[in-house]
């Protein structure tokens, strides 16, 4: 039997608190094989076993996984009676040499079909049936799992995705999370029908979760709001494994930012596990990392992941990226991912990170963020930087933002003449914007006003004869996709007429943003 891993005093309190909770259900997956999913899950299992949880590891990796080897267990050969498709999970449970830890090894050719009850109910019933024996269930779903393991990942209380800091792994991971989030939205019991209809109507590549919610909002805003609230309950944690250099450590937060702000995936970055000889030695010796090298840096990162699982309501890190919401723009602080009280140096560093992230060459954006989306993100970051780094612009903006969030509905935003009403401040309030002569008509504001009139883009196009592609480009401020200024001015006046807005103000304020955006693009090498 392995020697007992010594629990530090600061872990004992966490262990005592964890015992009062219900069963833990953790599912780990990856977008690509060979990134260390089994290593992470096996050591999480050991951690929970050592703090007193009765742990069951379940290997669902297709083609035969090696989770058992990561805990030093020699899986017994399965006979014909356990190879049958309908065999109960209990018949395949094997005790390991580690106290409080059992395992269900993978079968060489797992042909399990989805049960008639569906995998969500199967998971609930399996946990309920085995709960007298176990109170922590850890599923190794493998790399881009088949359907049943995919659904287990989506419905687990603590889904964890493991990635490596290289382009193909990051691209595959974001693709996996994109599909998982869309599936989670489609499974929503009340409004999931809207998501399923949008996905079924898609002829090309499936939309990102953010695009999916925006298309639902075009049909039914209340349904989109309900689905947005629902998707925030699905919070997969990202573990970046096999990191070596500083850029690898920075990649995790960058992937989190792209996932949340651009793709609409509610991802949380958890830990970066450094490449270490201790990992290699633990695999070679068949001893878990937390036994072989409990004081190593990788072992400490495993503890961080375990804390997130045990304390899921812990506050996110300061300046964590805001999840993209249909019909709402992030404010300037959220665009740069800094706190309201950020110093000038913090703002400059945040802007450098944004420039690097949306430069067109970053690993985190490859394959999932179009060049046009990257340009828009960079333009917004430049706008945020130019405002927040200048105290003479930042103070009026802060006051406008506070008014939009805290003022009574009767008080018109921007009425104090302290600068134009910014779309991000209006979006932050979540209320119907109050319009006056100082209002800056951004693309996001025009989109919100169109929806408040109960109109879709097709409705506006039918009246104005403006193509829906131009309408989308105006609302998304995709300046490269817009016509020449003289034609754009006419389009803006027609849109204002349909929405009952002051034509001159709409055209003038939007064209100022258009010119500023084009100037920024021209200065860019």
Secondary structure as GFF3:
##gff-version 3
##sequence-region A 1 525
A	DSSP	alpha_helix	9	19	.	.	.	ID=ss1
A	DSSP	beta_strand	24	30	.	.	.	ID=ss2
A	DSSP	alpha_helix	37	50	.	.	.	ID=ss3
A	DSSP	beta_strand	55	59	.	.	.	ID=ss4
A	DSSP	alpha_helix	67	70	.	.	.	ID=ss5
A	DSSP	alpha_helix	80	83	.	.	.	ID=ss6
A	DSSP	three_ten_helix	89	92	.	.	.	ID=ss7
A	DSSP	beta_strand	94	95	.	.	.	ID=ss8
A	DSSP	beta_strand	101	104	.	.	.	ID=ss9
A	DSSP	alpha_helix	119	130	.	.	.	ID=ss10
A	DSSP	beta_strand	136	143	.	.	.	ID=ss11
A	DSSP	alpha_helix	147	155	.	.	.	ID=ss12
A	DSSP	beta_strand	158	164	.	.	.	ID=ss13
A	DSSP	alpha_helix	167	186	.	.	.	ID=ss14
A	DSSP	alpha_helix	192	200	.	.	.	ID=ss15
A	DSSP	alpha_helix	209	219	.	.	.	ID=ss16
A	DSSP	alpha_helix	221	231	.	.	.	ID=ss17
A	DSSP	beta_strand	237	243	.	.	.	ID=ss18
A	DSSP	alpha_helix	246	257	.	.	.	ID=ss19
A	DSSP	pi_helix	258	263	.	.	.	ID=ss20
A	DSSP	beta_strand	268	274	.	.	.	ID=ss21
A	DSSP	alpha_helix	277	285	.	.	.	ID=ss22
A	DSSP	alpha_helix	289	292	.	.	.	ID=ss23
A	DSSP	alpha_helix	297	310	.	.	.	ID=ss24
A	DSSP	alpha_helix	332	336	.	.	.	ID=ss25
A	DSSP	alpha_helix	344	357	.	.	.	ID=ss26
A	DSSP	three_ten_helix	363	365	.	.	.	ID=ss27
A	DSSP	alpha_helix	371	388	.	.	.	ID=ss28
A	DSSP	alpha_helix	391	406	.	.	.	ID=ss29
A	DSSP	alpha_helix	423	429	.	.	.	ID=ss30
A	DSSP	alpha_helix	443	452	.	.	.	ID=ss31
A	DSSP	alpha_helix	457	464	.	.	.	ID=ss32
A	DSSP	alpha_helix	468	476	.	.	.	ID=ss33
A	DSSP	three_ten_helix	479	481	.	.	.	ID=ss34
A	DSSP	alpha_helix	485	499	.	.	.	ID=ss35
A	DSSP	alpha_helix	503	523	.	.	.	ID=ss36
###
